[in-house]
């Protein structure tokens, strides 16, 4: 089911992914099936599944974006606090 965005400046989505991510996942699946059937090599399927999981979007924020924000908040950027009386 194609969901037309409410905000015309937002990106189009299909189920839980942006259309660009659907294309990348589809191409990754084709390469993964070829690698598994011809070479017996499993890592491409694992990488495609990890990318598919990390690119799931809820309300314009993907799981990968959330992980980036959390790492930046807890480890990357210094937190400053101002005490006012």
Protein Blocks (a to p, Z undefined) as FASTA:
>chain_A
ZZddfblkbccdehjacfklmmmmmmmmmmmmmmmmmnopaklmmmmmmmmmmmpceehi
afklmmmmmmmmmmmpccdddddZZ
